[in-house]
Amino acid sequence: MKAVGLSVVFIAFCSICGADVPFPSYEELVSFDLRKLNPKPQRNNTYKLLELKSVINQVHDVTFLKSLVDSNDGFLRSSTEDGPNLLADNYTVSEGCRESWNQTMTALTINEFWALKMIDASAKIEPGILDGHSKWLGSYDECFNLEAPVKHFYFEPVETQFCFAQIPAKLQYIPLEIDMGLCVPKACSPRDIMKLYNDLFATIERFRPTANPIRVKRVYCPEKPEIDTRAIVAIVILGIFAALILSSTAYDVIVKHWLRQPEVNSSKPALLEQSAETALHNEKSPLLMQDRANIKQKEDSTLEKLILSFSAFSNGKKILQVNQSAGTLTALNGIRFLSISWVVLGHTYAFSMNDASNTSSAYQEIKRWTFQAVSNALVSVDSFFALSGLLLSYLTLKAMKNGHGRLRINWFMFYFHRFWRLTPVYMIMIMISACLSRYFGDGPLWPKNGFEPDFCKDTWWRNLLYINNLFNKKQCFGVSWYLANDMQFFVITPLMLIPLYFHYPLGIGVCFVWLLGSAIAPGVVSNVLDLPPSSFGGGGSPEGRGDYFNNYYIRPHCRIGPYIVGIIVGSLLYKTDCKVKINKFLNLLLWLIFATLAILVLYGLRNPINYPEDALNRDVSALYNATHKIVWGACVCWVIFACATGNGGFINTLLSWSPFVPLARLSYCIYLTHAMVIWTFLGMQRTNIYIDDINTIYLFLGHLVLSCMTAFVASVSFEAPMMGLEKILLKRPSHK
C-alpha cells in the first residue's frame, strides 16, 4: 500500500514494465502523490547521467559489438569466470542460446541485414530521463520482421523474441528503474539473457570505469498466451449469445417485418379512387389512416416473444429512441451522460500517466487551476450516487402510491429487478476482461494476464454478490467498486422509503439521521488514519495516503452521503408532484449558492495538493472528507430539482436535449466497457505517450466515442435481452 501511485505517474521516476508485472490495479491508476513528481536535480546529476549514457549506449552500438567479436584480448572476458571473448562457449548459458547468440554476433560482423535489424530493434537510451522517461521500448514489430530487401544470407536469421531488461540505476537520490527493450534470440531464457547482458555491462565498465556499476536485475520475455479452458468457456458462452442474436434478428427482420406485412395494400387503390365528396359525406366509408389503425396485429406467442427478445434490430431501435413519456425527469439524461463523460476523461488522464514519456512536464499541467476539474473528476461518481438515490426514491414512492396491499409493492421483485438489471451484463464484462483480454493484442506494453490479475478467477464471486468493495486486496474488475456500493445502498433504501411514504416527517427525520451518520463515519475514519483530502494528496501522512483508496474511497459508509441526499430530494419531487413555484430572485440566489459550493468542492484543493506548505492538517482534511461529497450531491440534486419543477431555464433545455436520451441509456454499459477500451489502446502502443492538452483531448474524444460504440453493442447483446426476458417470464409491465 505504501507504493500507491508508483505505477501511475512514475513517482520518483520509478517505472514498471507494463508487460513485466501484473497489470496496474485500479487503485494504483487513480492514486497520486504529486509532491514527489518534481524533484530538483542535484549538481552532480549531470555527471551521473553522462556516465549512465556512456555505458548503456554501448550495449547496442554496432561498432562496439563488432569490436568485441573481433577482439581476443583479456578485457573482453567474462566478468565472473575466465573465458574467451563475446563469442565464447564457456558462458553459463544454455546450448541453444549459445549457438543462436554466437550466430547473431558473427552475422553482425559481416553486416547481415537481419542481425543489424535485431540490434536496431533493441532499445537505446532515450531523452527525457530527468523528465521521468525511463521506459525504453525499442521497436517491437521490427524485432519480428527481419526480412531483408534482398534475401541473401551467409547465416540464416535466428528466431527472435522481444524481452525487457530491468536495470536499477540512481541519479543522486532519484531512483530509476529502467525498462529496456531487447530483441534477442528466442532460444535464450531470461536467465541466459541476464547473464549475457551483465557480462556486456561488465566489459564496458572495464573500458569506462563507473562509480555505480550497472547490472540487469531481471529479464522478462512476454509470450503469446495459449487458449486455455477459461478462454474456451468464455468463447462458447459468447458464441451462444451470438447465435441467439443472429437467429432472433433474422427472424425479426425477415418474418416479422417482411413476410408478415399487413394486407392493406390491396385496398389502398380503391380507397384512393374515392372522391373527396364521397369520403366527406359517407361516414361509413373508412378513411385510409383509420383503416390502417384498425388493423389488428396478431399477438405474438410467448415463445415468439422469447425469440424476439434477442433481436438486435428491435433492441437497437428501443435504445436509440429519443421520445419520452410525460412526467419523465428529462434533465437526468444530460447529467448522466455528462457525468460518465467526466469519468472517461479522468481515467484517460490517470491511465495514460502510467506510460507517459514526460511525467515531470505533465505534472506542471496538473498544477494549473483549470486542471482541477480533471484531477477532481472523482466527484463525478458522487453525481451518479445522487442520481441513483433521487430516481429510486421518486419512482418507488410513485409505485407505492399506485400499489395495493399492506406493503404497497412486491419487495421481492424490487430487489430481483435491480439484481437482474445490473448483473448479467456486468458478469459478462468481467468474463471478457478476465478470460479473453489477454488475447486482444500484443506489444511491448501489453499486460501478460490481460486487464485483470490472475487471482480474478478466484475472487469473481465477490463481484457477483456485490461485496468486493469490502475487501482490501485482490480487487477484480477495478471500476466495479461503484456497483458494489450502489447495490449495498439499494438494499437498505426501504429503511428510508417506507417511513417516507407512510409518515413523511418521520421519514425525513430518518433520512437526516442516516445523513448525519454518513458525515460522521468518513470524518472519523479520515481523522484516525490521517487520510489526505484527495487521492492526489493535499495532506495526510504517507501511511494515510496509502490507506485512502481501500479504507475510504471504496467503502460504503464513506460514500453513501450523496445517495441519501438524492433520496430526500426525490421524495420532495414526489410530494410536490414536480410543481414548485420559486420566486425569481430566490431562484437566482439558490443557483448562485449551489454553483459556488460546487466550485469550492472542485477547485478548493488546488493549493493543498500542489504546494506542501499549504497542505491541510488532519482535522481540516477530516472535515473535508466528511462533507464534500454530501455538498456535491446536494449541488447535483438542486440542478435536477430546479429543472424538474420548471426553475431550470436554459440549463433544463440543455440537459433535456433529445440526443442525450439514448446516450443516457448507454451510460451503465459505458461505465463497464470504457476501462477496457482505454487499456486496449494503451497496451497496443509501440511508443510512450506524450501528455499534453491537445493529445489528451484527442485521446479522450476517441475513448468516449469508442466506449459509446462498445456500450451499444453490450447493451443490445446482453443488457436489453435480459430485460426483455424478465418482462416476458415474470409478466413485468413495460415502462414507457
LINUR-V139487 format. One record per residue. N is the residue number from 0. D_CENTER is the distance of its C-alpha to the mean C-alpha in Angstrom with 2 decimals. Layout:
{{N | D_CENTER} {N | D_CENTER}}
//
This chain:
{{0 | 20.78} {1 | 22.86} {2 | 20.68} {3 | 17.66} {4 | 16.03} {5 | 18.03} {6 | 15.42} {7 | 13.48} {8 | 16.43} {9 | 19.16} {10 | 20.94} {11 | 24.62} {12 | 23.81} {13 | 22.89} {14 | 20.42} {15 | 19.24} {16 | 19.45} {17 | 16.19} {18 | 18.34} {19 | 20.55} {20 | 18.80} {21 | 16.23} {22 | 12.67} {23 | 11.69} {24 | 10.70} {25 | 8.08} {26 | 11.39} {27 | 12.33} {28 | 9.41} {29 | 10.06} {30 | 13.78} {31 | 16.40} {32 | 20.17} {33 | 21.28} {34 | 24.94} {35 | 24.78} {36 | 23.37} {37 | 26.61} {38 | 29.52} {39 | 32.81} {40 | 34.27} {41 | 37.51} {42 | 40.74} {43 | 40.92} {44 | 37.36} {45 | 38.80} {46 | 41.12} {47 | 38.52} {48 | 36.15} {49 | 39.08} {50 | 39.90} {51 | 36.40} {52 | 36.55} {53 | 40.08} {54 | 39.17} {55 | 35.84} {56 | 36.99} {57 | 39.93} {58 | 37.95} {59 | 37.02} {60 | 40.02} {61 | 42.06} {62 | 45.39} {63 | 44.94} {64 | 43.98} {65 | 47.01} {66 | 49.22} {67 | 48.01} {68 | 48.83} {69 | 52.23} {70 | 53.24} {71 | 55.20} {72 | 55.72} {73 | 54.77} {74 | 51.95} {75 | 49.78} {76 | 50.14} {77 | 47.48} {78 | 46.66} {79 | 47.02} {80 | 49.96} {81 | 52.84} {82 | 52.01} {83 | 52.51} {84 | 50.24} {85 | 46.74} {86 | 47.94} {87 | 49.51} {88 | 49.49} {89 | 49.73} {90 | 46.08} {91 | 44.65} {92 | 42.22} {93 | 42.27} {94 | 44.87} {95 | 42.49} {96 | 40.47} {97 | 43.75} {98 | 45.01} {99 | 41.87} {100 | 41.56} {101 | 45.26} {102 | 45.12} {103 | 42.29} {104 | 44.13} {105 | 47.40} {106 | 45.89} {107 | 44.54} {108 | 48.09} {109 | 49.26} {110 | 46.27} {111 | 44.89} {112 | 42.12} {113 | 39.68} {114 | 40.24} {115 | 39.72} {116 | 36.42} {117 | 35.28} {118 | 36.09} {119 | 34.57} {120 | 31.25} {121 | 31.11} {122 | 29.52} {123 | 31.76} {124 | 31.33} {125 | 29.36} {126 | 29.77} {127 | 27.71} {128 | 28.09} {129 | 28.95} {130 | 25.92} {131 | 23.63} {132 | 23.61} {133 | 24.46} {134 | 22.45} {135 | 24.93} {136 | 23.71} {137 | 26.96} {138 | 27.08} {139 | 25.38} {140 | 26.74} {141 | 30.18} {142 | 30.54} {143 | 30.61} {144 | 32.75} {145 | 36.05} {146 | 38.33} {147 | 41.06} {148 | 42.49} {149 | 45.75} {150 | 45.50} {151 | 48.22} {152 | 47.53} {153 | 49.90} {154 | 47.23} {155 | 44.74} {156 | 41.09} {157 | 39.44} {158 | 36.28} {159 | 33.37} {160 | 30.07} {161 | 27.46} {162 | 27.09} {163 | 25.87} {164 | 28.33} {165 | 27.28} {166 | 29.93} {167 | 30.24} {168 | 32.07} {169 | 32.94} {170 | 33.91} {171 | 35.93} {172 | 33.69} {173 | 30.40} {174 | 29.11} {175 | 27.62} {176 | 26.09} {177 | 26.39} {178 | 24.63} {179 | 27.07} {180 | 26.69} {181 | 29.85} {182 | 31.32} {183 | 33.79} {184 | 35.85} {185 | 34.12} {186 | 37.11} {187 | 36.15} {188 | 34.24} {189 | 32.01} {190 | 35.07} {191 | 37.28} {192 | 35.06} {193 | 34.86} {194 | 38.65} {195 | 39.34} {196 | 37.21} {197 | 38.49} {198 | 41.98} {199 | 41.16} {200 | 40.02} {201 | 43.15} {202 | 45.31} {203 | 43.90} {204 | 44.44} {205 | 48.08} {206 | 48.55} {207 | 46.35} {208 | 46.55} {209 | 43.56} {210 | 43.31} {211 | 39.96} {212 | 40.00} {213 | 36.83} {214 | 35.85} {215 | 32.99} {216 | 31.47} {217 | 29.76} {218 | 28.84} {219 | 26.07} {220 | 26.41} {221 | 23.48} {222 | 24.91} {223 | 23.89} {224 | 23.05} {225 | 25.54} {226 | 24.90} {227 | 25.22} {228 | 26.11} {229 | 22.62} {230 | 21.69} {231 | 25.01} {232 | 24.55} {233 | 21.12} {234 | 22.73} {235 | 25.72} {236 | 23.81} {237 | 21.91} {238 | 25.33} {239 | 26.97} {240 | 24.56} {241 | 25.15} {242 | 28.90} {243 | 28.93} {244 | 27.07} {245 | 29.34} {246 | 32.51} {247 | 31.73} {248 | 30.89} {249 | 34.04} {250 | 36.12} {251 | 34.81} {252 | 35.44} {253 | 38.65} {254 | 40.38} {255 | 39.29} {256 | 39.09} {257 | 41.63} {258 | 44.29} {259 | 44.52} {260 | 45.12} {261 | 47.53} {262 | 51.10} {263 | 51.84} {264 | 52.42} {265 | 55.95} {266 | 57.03} {267 | 55.39} {268 | 58.21} {269 | 60.82} {270 | 59.01} {271 | 58.65} {272 | 62.37} {273 | 63.34} {274 | 64.80} {275 | 63.36} {276 | 66.57} {277 | 66.42} {278 | 62.79} {279 | 63.61} {280 | 66.78} {281 | 66.01} {282 | 63.70} {283 | 63.60} {284 | 62.08} {285 | 58.33} {286 | 56.27} {287 | 53.68} {288 | 50.66} {289 | 52.30} {290 | 52.90} {291 | 49.28} {292 | 48.16} {293 | 50.64} {294 | 49.59} {295 | 48.34} {296 | 45.44} {297 | 45.73} {298 | 43.37} {299 | 40.92} {300 | 41.52} {301 | 39.03} {302 | 38.43} {303 | 37.87} {304 | 35.36} {305 | 33.46} {306 | 33.41} {307 | 32.36} {308 | 29.42} {309 | 27.48} {310 | 28.62} {311 | 25.92} {312 | 28.58} {313 | 29.22} {314 | 25.70} {315 | 24.53} {316 | 27.43} {317 | 26.63} {318 | 23.03} {319 | 24.29} {320 | 27.23} {321 | 27.50} {322 | 30.50} {323 | 30.32} {324 | 33.10} {325 | 35.09} {326 | 33.94} {327 | 30.20} {328 | 28.29} {329 | 27.22} {330 | 25.66} {331 | 22.84} {332 | 21.50} {333 | 21.05} {334 | 19.57} {335 | 16.96} {336 | 15.82} {337 | 16.14} {338 | 14.17} {339 | 11.11} {340 | 11.68} {341 | 11.87} {342 | 8.51} {343 | 7.14} {344 | 9.91} {345 | 9.28} {346 | 5.91} {347 | 7.93} {348 | 10.63} {349 | 9.36} {350 | 7.81} {351 | 10.84} {352 | 13.23} {353 | 13.18} {354 | 15.04} {355 | 16.92} {356 | 20.65} {357 | 21.75} {358 | 20.32} {359 | 23.50} {360 | 23.89} {361 | 20.27} {362 | 21.29} {363 | 24.09} {364 | 21.79} {365 | 19.94} {366 | 23.42} {367 | 24.21} {368 | 24.77} {369 | 22.79} {370 | 19.61} {371 | 19.67} {372 | 18.08} {373 | 14.90} {374 | 15.32} {375 | 16.11} {376 | 13.21} {377 | 12.91} {378 | 15.70} {379 | 13.85} {380 | 13.00} {381 | 16.74} {382 | 17.49} {383 | 16.08} {384 | 18.16} {385 | 21.14} {386 | 20.80} {387 | 20.56} {388 | 23.62} {389 | 25.58} {390 | 25.21} {391 | 25.96} {392 | 29.00} {393 | 30.32} {394 | 30.13} {395 | 31.29} {396 | 34.25} {397 | 35.25} {398 | 35.10} {399 | 37.21} {400 | 39.70} {401 | 40.16} {402 | 40.15} {403 | 43.11} {404 | 44.22} {405 | 44.12} {406 | 40.35} {407 | 39.85} {408 | 36.86} {409 | 35.89} {410 | 33.62} {411 | 32.84} {412 | 31.45} {413 | 29.62} {414 | 27.56} {415 | 27.54} {416 | 26.23} {417 | 23.23} {418 | 22.48} {419 | 23.11} {420 | 21.08} {421 | 17.79} {422 | 18.33} {423 | 19.14} {424 | 16.11} {425 | 13.93} {426 | 15.99} {427 | 15.94} {428 | 12.18} {429 | 12.58} {430 | 15.61} {431 | 14.12} {432 | 11.37} {433 | 14.08} {434 | 17.08} {435 | 16.41} {436 | 13.46} {437 | 15.95} {438 | 18.05} {439 | 15.73} {440 | 17.07} {441 | 18.84} {442 | 19.64} {443 | 20.24} {444 | 16.61} {445 | 15.62} {446 | 14.91} {447 | 17.91} {448 | 16.50} {449 | 13.47} {450 | 9.98} {451 | 11.73} {452 | 14.75} {453 | 18.11} {454 | 18.98} {455 | 16.55} {456 | 19.58} {457 | 21.55} {458 | 19.33} {459 | 17.72} {460 | 20.64} {461 | 19.40} {462 | 16.49} {463 | 19.20} {464 | 21.31} {465 | 18.61} {466 | 19.80} {467 | 17.03} {468 | 16.66} {469 | 20.34} {470 | 20.00} {471 | 19.49} {472 | 18.59} {473 | 17.10} {474 | 14.00} {475 | 12.72} {476 | 9.27} {477 | 7.97} {478 | 6.65} {479 | 10.06} {480 | 12.11} {481 | 12.25} {482 | 13.75} {483 | 16.19} {484 | 17.35} {485 | 17.82} {486 | 19.84} {487 | 21.87} {488 | 22.73} {489 | 23.73} {490 | 26.03} {491 | 28.07} {492 | 28.37} {493 | 31.78} {494 | 33.20} {495 | 32.76} {496 | 33.13} {497 | 36.44} {498 | 38.19} {499 | 36.89} {500 | 38.49} {501 | 41.77} {502 | 42.48} {503 | 40.32} {504 | 41.59} {505 | 41.09} {506 | 37.58} {507 | 36.72} {508 | 38.21} {509 | 36.13} {510 | 32.93} {511 | 33.96} {512 | 34.70} {513 | 31.18} {514 | 29.92} {515 | 32.15} {516 | 30.83} {517 | 27.21} {518 | 28.36} {519 | 30.56} {520 | 28.20} {521 | 25.48} {522 | 28.35} {523 | 30.16} {524 | 27.17} {525 | 26.42} {526 | 30.10} {527 | 30.74} {528 | 27.85} {529 | 28.21} {530 | 24.57} {531 | 23.40} {532 | 22.67} {533 | 19.13} {534 | 16.57} {535 | 17.94} {536 | 21.37} {537 | 24.33} {538 | 26.53} {539 | 26.79} {540 | 27.89} {541 | 26.10} {542 | 26.01} {543 | 24.69} {544 | 21.77} {545 | 21.00} {546 | 21.36} {547 | 19.31} {548 | 16.05} {549 | 17.83} {550 | 20.92} {551 | 19.86} {552 | 16.27} {553 | 15.57} {554 | 19.25} {555 | 20.62} {556 | 23.79} {557 | 22.00} {558 | 19.75} {559 | 22.26} {560 | 24.11} {561 | 22.46} {562 | 22.67} {563 | 26.39} {564 | 26.93} {565 | 25.55} {566 | 27.99} {567 | 30.87} {568 | 30.26} {569 | 29.77} {570 | 33.10} {571 | 34.75} {572 | 33.75} {573 | 35.22} {574 | 38.39} {575 | 39.00} {576 | 38.04} {577 | 36.03} {578 | 39.37} {579 | 39.60} {580 | 41.72} {581 | 40.87} {582 | 43.27} {583 | 42.15} {584 | 42.50} {585 | 40.88} {586 | 37.93} {587 | 37.57} {588 | 37.89} {589 | 35.16} {590 | 32.78} {591 | 33.66} {592 | 33.24} {593 | 29.76} {594 | 28.63} {595 | 30.04} {596 | 28.33} {597 | 24.90} {598 | 25.64} {599 | 26.79} {600 | 23.62} {601 | 21.48} {602 | 23.87} {603 | 25.99} {604 | 24.27} {605 | 24.55} {606 | 27.68} {607 | 26.97} {608 | 23.70} {609 | 25.29} {610 | 28.86} {611 | 29.77} {612 | 33.11} {613 | 31.50} {614 | 29.25} {615 | 29.68} {616 | 31.89} {617 | 31.15} {618 | 32.64} {619 | 31.06} {620 | 27.57} {621 | 28.31} {622 | 29.53} {623 | 26.45} {624 | 24.13} {625 | 26.52} {626 | 26.71} {627 | 24.02} {628 | 21.65} {629 | 24.73} {630 | 25.90} {631 | 22.69} {632 | 22.80} {633 | 26.45} {634 | 25.76} {635 | 23.35} {636 | 25.88} {637 | 28.69} {638 | 27.21} {639 | 27.04} {640 | 30.47} {641 | 32.06} {642 | 30.77} {643 | 31.74} {644 | 35.22} {645 | 36.03} {646 | 35.56} {647 | 32.48} {648 | 34.30} {649 | 32.42} {650 | 29.10} {651 | 29.56} {652 | 30.45} {653 | 27.29} {654 | 24.92} {655 | 26.96} {656 | 26.69} {657 | 26.87} {658 | 23.99} {659 | 21.64} {660 | 22.90} {661 | 21.21} {662 | 17.98} {663 | 18.02} {664 | 18.69} {665 | 15.47} {666 | 13.33} {667 | 12.75} {668 | 11.74} {669 | 9.53} {670 | 7.60} {671 | 7.84} {672 | 7.21} {673 | 5.04} {674 | 2.23} {675 | 5.95} {676 | 7.37} {677 | 6.26} {678 | 7.19} {679 | 10.16} {680 | 11.33} {681 | 11.31} {682 | 12.85} {683 | 15.54} {684 | 16.72} {685 | 20.33} {686 | 20.60} {687 | 18.89} {688 | 17.23} {689 | 19.41} {690 | 17.78} {691 | 19.79} {692 | 19.69} {693 | 20.54} {694 | 18.16} {695 | 15.17} {696 | 16.47} {697 | 16.66} {698 | 13.20} {699 | 11.83} {700 | 14.28} {701 | 13.63} {702 | 9.88} {703 | 10.98} {704 | 13.92} {705 | 12.46} {706 | 9.87} {707 | 13.11} {708 | 15.00} {709 | 12.98} {710 | 12.87} {711 | 16.60} {712 | 17.25} {713 | 15.57} {714 | 17.49} {715 | 20.69} {716 | 20.59} {717 | 19.60} {718 | 19.30} {719 | 22.45} {720 | 24.67} {721 | 24.12} {722 | 25.04} {723 | 28.02} {724 | 29.18} {725 | 29.17} {726 | 31.27} {727 | 33.70} {728 | 34.19} {729 | 34.27} {730 | 35.92} {731 | 33.36} {732 | 34.28} {733 | 31.97} {734 | 30.91} {735 | 31.77}}
//
